[in-house]
Amino acid sequence: MSDSDYALQARLIAKPEKADEVAEFLESALPMAEDERETTTWFALRFDETTFGIFDTFPDEDARQAHLDGDIAAALMENADELLAEEPQIDHVDVLAAKHP
């Protein structure tokens, strides 16, 4: 068992006119992720002009749920109607293998 066996993968589709704001939101969320002691890794991603993602890992289910109940998720959902073209797609995934620095 590693410190990153549990993960979340989120896909966010921004309204075209709000894409830059979504990017700024994700960049500004890094300090919140750094404050989450049980979040092992956290990545904010941009796939194309309006498609974004978040991938993060956790040591156990409790840590994953704490992240879902935390500040980043709350801020995202608070602004979702304004920034996103559709509901965020959030998947619980299991990490099969990982390489860490």
Backbone as ProteinMPNN parsed JSONL, in Angstrom:
{"seq_chain_A": "MSDSDYALQARLIAKPEKADEVAEFLESALPMAEDERETTTWFALRFDETTFGIFDTFPDEDARQAHLDGDIAAALMENADELLAEEPQIDHVDVLAAKHP", "coords_chain_A": {"N_chain_A": [[0.842, -1.175, 0.0], [0.547, 2.207, -0.848], [1.181, 5.769, -0.45], [-0.524, 6.886, -2.231], [-2.716, 5.443, -3.28], [-5.39, 5.896, -3.705], [-7.475, 7.942, -5.703], [-8.68, 10.939, -7.353], [-10.252, 12.02, -10.277], [-11.034, 14.756, -12.064], [-13.025, 16.381, -14.483], [-13.422, 19.347, -16.155], [-15.453, 21.518, -17.948], [-15.195, 24.54, -19.29], [-17.153, 27.527, -19.699], [-16.837, 29.143, -22.808], [-16.164, 31.919, -22.707], [-15.271, 32.108, -20.148], [-12.996, 30.65, -19.773], [-10.343, 31.527, -19.195], [-10.703, 32.456, -16.605], [-11.319, 30.078, -15.278], [-8.865, 28.761, -15.525], [-7.283, 30.515, -13.977], [-8.563, 30.185, -11.504], [-7.949, 27.483, -10.95], [-5.135, 27.61, -10.816], [-4.911, 29.272, -8.599], [-5.807, 27.609, -6.626], [-3.795, 25.967, -5.762], [-2.318, 26.624, -3.281], [-4.301, 25.901, -1.401], [-4.488, 23.145, -1.852], [-1.912, 22.431, -1.099], [-2.11, 22.854, 1.616], [-3.608, 20.734, 2.467], [-2.998, 18.139, 4.306], [-3.259, 15.372, 3.904], [-3.496, 15.079, 1.187], [-1.755, 13.664, -1.275], [-0.684, 14.043, -3.894], [-1.37, 16.625, -6.282], [-2.706, 17.852, -9.175], [-3.385, 20.356, -11.515], [-4.829, 20.653, -14.648], [-4.776, 21.499, -18.159], [-6.452, 20.692, -20.985], [-7.386, 21.577, -23.456], [-8.574, 24.61, -24.997], [-10.971, 25.049, -23.491], [-11.259, 22.875, -21.817], [-10.532, 21.388, -18.799], [-8.746, 19.79, -16.1], [-8.444, 18.006, -12.995], [-6.267, 16.106, -11.105], [-5.706, 14.095, -8.405], [-4.159, 12.491, -5.572], [-4.38, 10.17, -2.789], [-3.778, 8.699, 0.475], [-5.729, 7.027, 1.533], [-9.261, 6.141, 1.724], [-10.608, 7.845, 3.51], [-9.062, 10.19, 3.444], [-9.404, 10.918, 0.784], [-12.148, 11.478, 0.79], [-12.177, 13.581, 2.62], [-10.884, 15.533, 1.13], [-12.795, 15.925, -0.897], [-14.725, 17.097, 0.652], [-13.546, 19.462, 1.255], [-11.956, 22.765, 0.971], [-11.257, 23.379, -1.742], [-13.055, 21.924, -3.372], [-15.436, 23.031, -2.407], [-15.165, 25.74, -3.166], [-15.032, 25.422, -5.93], [-17.586, 24.319, -6.551], [-19.177, 26.391, -5.669], [-18.738, 28.317, -7.589], [-19.386, 27.072, -9.95], [-21.732, 27.284, -11.634], [-21.416, 29.801, -12.777], [-18.912, 29.651, -14.084], [-18.641, 27.216, -15.501], [-19.589, 25.159, -18.301], [-20.971, 22.85, -18.025], [-21.919, 20.415, -15.511], [-19.28, 19.519, -13.256], [-17.361, 16.612, -13.925], [-16.604, 14.106, -11.821], [-14.57, 11.546, -10.919], [-13.98, 8.687, -8.94], [-11.026, 7.003, -8.64], [-8.762, 4.205, -8.704], [-5.359, 3.908, -8.061], [-3.114, 2.037, -9.838], [-0.368, 1.752, -10.265], [2.503, 3.739, -9.566], [4.998, 6.286, -9.924], [7.068, 8.085, -7.926], [8.93, 11.065, -7.096]], "CA_chain_A": [[0.0, 0.0, 0.0], [1.357, 3.424, -0.923], [0.495, 6.984, -0.006], [-1.314, 7.44, -3.336], [-3.523, 4.375, -3.866], [-6.732, 6.406, -3.976], [-7.35, 9.161, -6.506], [-9.834, 11.587, -7.971], [-10.019, 12.622, -11.586], [-12.14, 15.666, -12.366], [-12.998, 17.004, -15.811], [-14.177, 20.594, -16.104], [-15.644, 22.165, -19.244], [-15.461, 25.955, -19.026], [-17.825, 28.351, -20.693], [-15.734, 29.708, -23.602], [-15.781, 33.254, -22.252], [-14.786, 32.0, -18.766], [-11.872, 29.709, -19.73], [-9.198, 32.11, -18.489], [-11.04, 32.505, -15.181], [-11.171, 28.718, -14.753], [-7.419, 28.541, -15.392], [-6.834, 31.291, -12.814], [-9.089, 29.526, -10.31], [-7.161, 26.279, -10.686], [-3.802, 28.027, -10.366], [-5.027, 29.842, -7.253], [-6.168, 26.55, -5.685], [-2.606, 25.234, -5.321], [-2.044, 26.743, -1.842], [-5.284, 25.113, -0.648], [-4.071, 21.744, -1.966], [-0.7, 22.272, -0.288], [-2.513, 22.839, 3.022], [-4.268, 19.47, 2.772], [-1.929, 17.235, 4.737], [-3.478, 14.017, 3.398], [-3.47, 15.046, -0.274], [-0.386, 13.288, -1.619], [-0.34, 14.792, -5.107], [-2.477, 17.415, -6.826], [-2.361, 18.435, -10.47], [-4.399, 21.067, -12.297], [-4.471, 20.385, -16.037], [-5.545, 22.111, -19.242], [-6.4, 19.806, -22.146], [-7.552, 22.451, -24.618], [-8.987, 25.966, -24.612], [-12.046, 25.086, -22.497], [-11.329, 21.627, -21.051], [-9.566, 21.366, -17.708], [-8.843, 18.629, -15.242], [-7.722, 17.929, -11.724], [-5.949, 14.733, -10.713], [-5.053, 14.114, -7.105], [-4.052, 11.179, -4.941], [-4.551, 10.139, -1.34], [-3.356, 7.419, 1.039], [-6.863, 6.177, 1.894], [-10.585, 6.663, 1.372], [-10.942, 8.974, 4.384], [-8.368, 11.376, 2.928], [-10.073, 11.299, -0.465], [-13.425, 12.101, 1.14], [-11.874, 14.874, 3.244], [-10.606, 16.464, 0.033], [-14.082, 16.25, -1.523], [-15.449, 17.953, 1.593], [-12.666, 20.574, 1.593], [-12.072, 24.124, 0.439], [-11.182, 23.452, -3.205], [-14.337, 21.462, -3.906], [-16.461, 24.014, -2.049], [-14.993, 26.921, -4.024], [-15.393, 25.037, -7.297], [-19.033, 24.181, -6.669], [-19.755, 27.718, -5.462], [-18.587, 29.089, -8.825], [-19.602, 26.201, -11.107], [-22.755, 27.804, -12.556], [-20.88, 30.968, -13.476], [-17.703, 29.369, -14.861], [-18.618, 25.961, -16.251], [-20.651, 24.908, -19.276], [-21.708, 21.68, -17.551], [-21.505, 19.944, -14.187], [-17.983, 18.837, -13.248], [-17.37, 15.151, -13.867], [-15.617, 13.716, -10.817], [-14.501, 10.091, -10.825], [-13.11, 8.037, -7.964], [-10.207, 6.017, -9.345], [-7.731, 3.524, -7.928], [-4.041, 3.954, -8.694], [-2.535, 0.696, -9.937], [1.084, 1.875, -10.14], [2.917, 5.145, -9.581], [6.404, 6.609, -9.693], [7.204, 9.355, -7.213], [10.329, 11.513, -7.0]], "C_chain_A": [[0.891, 1.244, 0.0], [0.558, 4.614, -0.416], [-0.34, 7.608, -1.12], [-2.14, 6.363, -4.041], [-4.916, 4.835, -4.285], [-6.602, 7.729, -4.719], [-8.716, 9.704, -6.893], [-9.384, 12.138, -9.307], [-11.245, 13.469, -11.891], [-11.937, 16.263, -13.748], [-13.95, 18.188, -15.767], [-14.248, 21.186, -17.504], [-16.07, 23.604, -18.968], [-16.369, 26.543, -20.096], [-16.714, 29.044, -21.478], [-15.251, 31.069, -23.106], [-15.214, 33.249, -20.83], [-13.546, 31.112, -18.644], [-10.672, 30.27, -18.971], [-9.456, 32.189, -16.99], [-10.932, 31.123, -14.543], [-9.689, 28.403, -14.555], [-6.88, 29.278, -14.168], [-7.315, 30.657, -11.516], [-8.234, 28.314, -9.953], [-5.758, 26.623, -10.2], [-3.852, 28.55, -8.935], [-5.366, 28.789, -6.203], [-4.954, 25.795, -5.144], [-2.301, 25.412, -3.83], [-3.04, 25.968, -0.976], [-4.907, 23.635, -0.684], [-2.835, 21.48, -1.108], [-1.025, 22.208, 1.199], [-3.202, 21.54, 3.434], [-3.204, 18.409, 3.052], [-2.051, 15.846, 4.123], [-3.585, 13.944, 1.874], [-2.021, 14.826, -0.691], [0.115, 14.043, -2.838], [-1.584, 15.512, -5.597], [-1.983, 18.079, -8.1], [-3.578, 19.146, -11.036], [-3.932, 21.018, -13.749], [-5.338, 21.19, -16.997], [-5.35, 21.239, -20.475], [-6.542, 20.572, -23.455], [-8.112, 23.775, -24.113], [-10.016, 25.978, -23.479], [-12.129, 23.839, -21.618], [-10.171, 21.558, -20.063], [-9.737, 20.085, -16.906], [-8.092, 18.831, -13.947], [-7.487, 16.447, -11.47], [-5.207, 14.809, -9.394], [-5.109, 12.732, -6.479], [-4.021, 11.309, -3.423], [-4.139, 8.774, -0.804], [-4.515, 6.472, 1.348], [-8.177, 6.87, 1.541], [-10.971, 7.862, 2.234], [-10.299, 10.265, 3.888], [-9.012, 11.859, 1.634], [-11.384, 12.009, -0.152], [-13.207, 13.458, 1.8], [-11.581, 15.923, 2.182], [-11.909, 16.883, -0.649], [-14.923, 17.176, -0.651], [-14.697, 19.246, 1.902], [-12.903, 21.849, 0.813], [-12.065, 24.194, -1.083], [-12.515, 23.051, -3.818], [-15.442, 22.465, -3.605], [-16.372, 25.244, -2.942], [-15.38, 26.611, -5.463], [-16.907, 24.983, -7.457], [-19.739, 25.525, -6.482], [-19.74, 28.533, -6.753], [-18.935, 28.308, -10.09], [-20.607, 26.784, -12.1], [-22.233, 28.966, -13.383], [-19.771, 30.596, -14.459], [-17.806, 28.195, -15.829], [-19.825, 25.799, -17.164], [-21.511, 23.715, -18.872], [-21.183, 21.295, -16.175], [-20.119, 19.302, -14.259], [-18.183, 17.319, -13.198], [-16.247, 14.741, -12.927], [-15.682, 12.206, -10.64], [-13.551, 9.674, -9.713], [-12.341, 6.967, -8.724], [-9.191, 5.41, -8.382], [-6.433, 3.557, -8.719], [-3.456, 2.543, -8.668], [-1.02, 0.705, -9.759], [1.434, 3.349, -10.238], [4.418, 5.243, -9.361], [6.443, 7.989, -9.057], [8.672, 9.763, -7.198], [10.993, 11.001, -5.731]], "O_chain_A": [[1.864, 1.323, 0.751], [-0.594, 4.477, -0.005], [-0.816, 8.734, -0.977], [-2.25, 6.372, -5.267], [-5.543, 4.211, -5.14], [-5.73, 8.541, -4.409], [-9.743, 9.035, -6.778], [-8.276, 12.656, -9.445], [-12.361, 12.955, -11.967], [-10.819, 16.608, -14.132], [-15.117, 18.058, -15.398], [-13.225, 21.338, -18.172], [-17.17, 23.852, -18.474], [-16.354, 26.112, -21.249], [-15.737, 29.493, -20.879], [-14.048, 31.331, -23.09], [-14.728, 34.276, -20.357], [-13.089, 30.845, -17.533], [-10.052, 29.555, -18.184], [-8.537, 32.011, -16.191], [-10.502, 31.004, -13.395], [-9.304, 27.84, -13.53], [-6.097, 28.713, -13.404], [-6.57, 30.594, -10.538], [-7.842, 28.138, -8.799], [-5.25, 25.993, -9.272], [-2.94, 28.3, -8.147], [-5.227, 29.049, -5.008], [-5.075, 25.058, -4.166], [-2.042, 24.413, -3.158], [-2.665, 25.437, 0.07], [-4.995, 22.946, 0.333], [-2.726, 20.434, -0.469], [-0.296, 21.577, 1.965], [-3.362, 21.276, 4.626], [-2.596, 17.86, 2.133], [-1.036, 15.207, 3.848], [-3.747, 12.854, 1.324], [-1.168, 15.69, -0.489], [1.205, 14.615, -2.819], [-2.708, 15.069, -5.361], [-0.97, 18.778, -8.101], [-4.679, 18.595, -11.037], [-2.773, 21.31, -14.043], [-6.484, 21.52, -16.692], [-4.229, 21.064, -20.953], [-5.888, 20.246, -24.445], [-8.116, 24.022, -22.907], [-9.943, 26.831, -22.595], [-13.0, 23.763, -20.752], [-9.002, 21.656, -20.433], [-10.746, 19.39, -17.024], [-7.231, 19.702, -13.823], [-8.4, 15.632, -11.604], [-4.199, 15.506, -9.278], [-5.973, 11.915, -6.798], [-3.698, 12.353, -2.857], [-4.147, 7.792, -1.547], [-4.323, 5.258, 1.42], [-8.197, 8.026, 1.119], [-11.598, 8.799, 1.739], [-10.931, 11.321, 3.913], [-9.151, 13.062, 1.413], [-11.697, 13.031, -0.763], [-13.976, 14.389, 1.563], [-11.988, 17.077, 2.32], [-12.104, 18.062, -0.945], [-15.737, 17.947, -1.159], [-15.154, 20.044, 2.72], [-13.897, 22.0, 0.102], [-12.799, 24.996, -1.661], [-13.045, 23.751, -4.68], [-16.294, 22.722, -4.456], [-17.393, 25.736, -3.422], [-15.986, 27.443, -6.139], [-17.449, 25.548, -8.407], [-20.789, 25.761, -7.08], [-20.633, 29.349, -6.982], [-18.793, 28.834, -11.193], [-20.347, 26.773, -13.303], [-22.571, 29.098, -14.559], [-19.696, 31.163, -15.549], [-17.135, 28.18, -16.861], [-20.93, 26.239, -16.846], [-22.648, 23.583, -19.325], [-20.143, 21.781, -15.731], [-19.815, 18.609, -15.23], [-19.072, 16.821, -12.507], [-15.075, 14.998, -13.202], [-16.716, 11.656, -10.26], [-12.464, 10.231, -9.561], [-12.943, 6.117, -9.381], [-8.813, 6.021, -7.383], [-6.42, 3.265, -9.915], [-3.323, 1.935, -7.606], [-0.452, -0.218, -9.176], [0.746, 4.116, -10.911], [5.025, 4.398, -8.702], [5.902, 8.948, -9.607], [9.558, 8.911, -7.276], [12.167, 11.284, -5.492]]}, "name": "protein", "num_of_chains": 1, "seq": "MSDSDYALQARLIAKPEKADEVAEFLESALPMAEDERETTTWFALRFDETTFGIFDTFPDEDARQAHLDGDIAAALMENADELLAEEPQIDHVDVLAAKHP"}
